[in-house]
Amino acid sequence: MENLNFVTLEAAMARDWLGCQIKTRAMQKASFTFNESVALIPPDDGIHMNCGIVYITDLLGLEMEEKARDDAWYPWEYSFVYGGARFYQISDERLGKYAEAADI
């Protein structure tokens, strides 16, 4: 029972963290230009994760998708949608269920 409470709490914390990332991205999109002469590179449509995509999708029961990339260093891209935002991670190896399927 105690483990179930921890997983429930951790899932709630993960949802809050994802929500914070979505809000931060919205603020970046609204404010990346200072004026005609000063601007940042605009944020792309996805939120790029460094690591942990398999952990988050497993914890929250989200569907993770795999896409092959034309990149010798990072040939795989994994993504999920949460709160209307697309989160993605690139990888040099297959991850999660896709790695397991490749071993068969």
Secondary structure, DSSP 8 states (H G I E B T S, - for coil): -HHHHHHHHHHHHHHHHHHHHHHHHHHHHHHSBSSSS-B-----SEEE-SS-HHHHHHHHT---EEEE-S-SS--EEEEEEETTEEEEEEESS--HHHHHHHT-
